[in-house]
Amino acid sequence: MQIIRFRTADNQLYTGCDYDGTTASLVEGDLFDKLTDTRQRKNVATLEVPVVPGAIFCIGLNYRGHAKETGMDLPRYPVVFMKNPGAVTPHKSDIVIPASCLETPEVDYEAELGVVIGREAKNVSEARALDYVLGYTCANDVSARRWQKHAGGGQWVRGKSFDTFCPLGPVLVTADEIQDPQNLAVESVLNGTTMQQSNTRDMIFSVARLIAFLSESTTLAPGTLILTGTPEGVGFARKPPVYLMPGDHLQTRIQGIGMLENPVIAEKSGN
């Protein structure tokens, strides 16, 4: 099932499936238990994020190609950081470049496979880890590099957590529809030019390994979002660097899931 959350013209919020670009079939039930397709269709005015995460775990340097382009050694263990759940923003909504990031261009794109946990997971074995996945979605770990590297006190969270810095969607594809999360094409396209083009088989740590690692003596609640790392081709590693600018249009594409689109604007003065 491909799940969306959407609003109708009267601003009512619904969960749906079988989205055709204009309408969707309403679903009933608990997203983390059992959903039933009612076959009742509604017009979709705007899309919301397909799931509202309670926590966002992110993985750095998880693609061999990306590690190579940064000149860093392959990590022995997953590089873990967190992102503010308030940073999520839906399909076709704006990525807003903060006023503090406008004077010196620094905001970068990172196309990523998003993994949503479907039931409480703790001390999960790698062999059973995928049994705990509700579904997969397109995500982009938008990053303010100056804040990430220099202005964040040595931590990455600040530079990754500005409002709108976690585009998510447009759909959540349930796990039964993704036969192998380690064989999915991942791309980012900026203003019509392909910037990142790879496959999840280039991951250093698989989705199953990440879930097992993150759940060690740690409870991953239903709705936890894991951003699994980005492939090579990010803006700061290019010569010359390429950063997001107001007026840009960013697409995040993942095979079997779809395409997430977001325009880029500047933060309005006085906000």
N, C-alpha and C positions, 0 to 999 in steps of 0.2 A: 504493500500500500504506500502511496505517496501522499503524505499528510501536509496540509497547510493550515495556518491560522489566518483569518481574514476578517475584514470589516465590510459591511454592506453600506449602501448610500446613507442609511439612517444611523450609521456609526455603531451598529450592533456587531459584537465580536463572536465569531463562530470558528469551529474546527471543521475542516472538510477534507475531501479526497477527490481524485479524478478531476483535477483542475484542468480546464481546457483553454485557459487564458482569459476567459470571460466569466464563466460560472464554475461552481464546484458542488459536489454532492456532500450534504451534511453528514457528519458522523456523530454518533452518540457513545457515551461510555467514558472510561478512564484511559487517558493516553498511556498510562503505565500499567494498565491491566488488560482491558479488552475494549476495542473500538468496533462499532457496528455501522456499516454504511446504510443510511436510511433511504438512499436513492432519491431523496428530496433535494432539488437543486436550488441554489441561491446565486444571485449575481454578485460578483466580487468587485468591490470598489477599490480597496487597497489591501495589500498583503502585509501581515505582521511577521515577525520572526516565527519559524515553525515550532519552536520550543523556547521557553524562558528559563535559562539555566540558573540553578542556584549557586553554582561554582564553575569557574572556567580554569582548567589546568592546561598549560601550554608547554610544548616541547620545542626546545631550541636545537639547532644543528642535527636534525634527524634525517637529512638526506645527504648521501655521500657527495653528490654534486655540489650541494650548497656548502658543505664543510670545505670542499676543495676550493671553491671560489673565494671563501673568506680567509684561506690560508691556515685554517685551524685543524688540529689533529682530530681524528674521529673520537667521540666521547666513549668512555668505558661504560658509563651508566647514562640513562636519559637525563638531559638537562631540563629541569623543571622550573617553571615560574607560573605566576598566576596573572589573571587579567580581570579587571572589574566587570562583573556581570552587567553593570549599568552601561557598558560600552556597546552592547549589542544594538544593531540597527538592521532593518529589513531590506529586502529586495527593492531596488529602485529608489531607496531613500538616500539622502545626501551623506557623503563622508565630509565632515566639517574640519577643515584645517584650523587648529587653534590660533588665536592671535599671536601667542608666544612662539609659534612655529612659522610665521609668515615672513619675518624679516630675513631669516636664513633658511632657505628651502631644505627640508630634512625629512618630510613625511614619506614613508616607503610603503609598498604593497607586499603582501606575503600570502599567496594563494595556499589554502590548506584544506585537507579533509577533516571535517568535524565529526566526532563520534559522540553520540548521546547514550548515556547509561540508562537502562530501562528498569533495573531493579537493584536493590541494595547489594553492593559488592564490597567484600572485605576478605583479604587473604585469598584471593581468587587465583587458581592455578592458570598458567598460560594455556594449558590444554582446554580449559573450560571458559576462558575469558570472553570469547565471542558470544557465549550464551547469555551474557549480561548486557549486550548491546541492544538498545531499542532501535536505533537507526543511524543513518549517516546523512550529512548535509554539506553544502558548500560553505566555506568560511574564508575570511581574509583577516589576518593578524596585522592590521595596519599599525605602523610603528613610527614614532618620532625618534629618529636616530640620535639626535643630540641629547635629548632627554634620556634615552636608553643608555647611552655610552658615558655621558659626562654630567648631566644635570640631575640625575636620579639617585645620587648618593651611592652609586655602585650597584643599584638594583634596577631590574628591567621593568618593574611593574608600572611605574609612573609613565614612562614613555610609550607604554602599550595600552593605557587605560583611559585615555581621553574619550569623551563622549563621541559616539559613532565609530570608534576604532575597532569594532568587531562586526562587520557585515556578516549576515547569516541568512541562509535560505537558498532559493525561494521555498524549497520543499524539504521535508524530512522523509527519506526513503527508508522504509523499515528493513531490518536486517535480513529478512527472508528473501529480499529482492537483490541483495548484493552477495553473490556467491563467494567472491574472494576480494576482501578489501585491500589485498596486497597486489592487485593487478588492475589499477584504475588510473587512467590518464588524468593528469592535473595540469591546468594551464591558467595563466593570467594574461589578459589582453588589455593594453592601455591605448586608448584612442585608435583602435583598429590594428595595432601592432602587437604581435605575440611577444611577451616578455619572459614568461616562464613556460616551459613545456617539458614535462617529465612524467613519471609513472610512480605510483606508490610502491612498486617493487624495489625502488632505490632507497627506501627507508632503511636506516640502520637498525632501528627497533620497530618491530611490527606492531600493529594495533593490539594484538593479543598480548605481546610482551609489555606494552605500555600499560594496559589495564592491570596486568598482574603486578607490575612494579608499583603503580600508583596506589593499588589497594593493599599493599603490605602494611598491616596494622593500622590501616586507614579506611574509614567507611566512605565509599563513593555513593552518594544518595541518588535516587532516581532523578533524572534531569541534569546530572553533572555533564558538562561538555568538556571534551578533550580535543584540543587543537593539536594535530599530530606532526606539526613541523612543515616547513616550506621547502620546495626544491630550488635549484639554482636559477639565477636570472633576476634576483632582487635588484632594486635600483641602486643601493649604495655600493654594490660590488662592480657596477658597470663603469667603463671609462669612456666618456665622462659619466658621472653619476646621473641617474634619472629619478627624480622625485615627483610625487603627486603635486599638481598645481590646480588652483581654481579654474574651472572650465573643463577639466579632464573627465574622461569617462572610463571607468574600470569594470572589467568583466572577470569573473572567477568561474572557471569551467571544470567540472569533474565528471568523468565518464560514468554513466549510469545514474547520475543525480540531476544534472542540468546546469544552468548558467545563472549566476548571481550578478546582477548589474547595479552599479552605484555611480552616480555623478559626484563630482568633487566641487565643493564650494569653500569660500573663506568664511571664517566666523565673523559675524556682524559686529561692528564696533559698539561698545556699550554693554555687551552681554556679560 
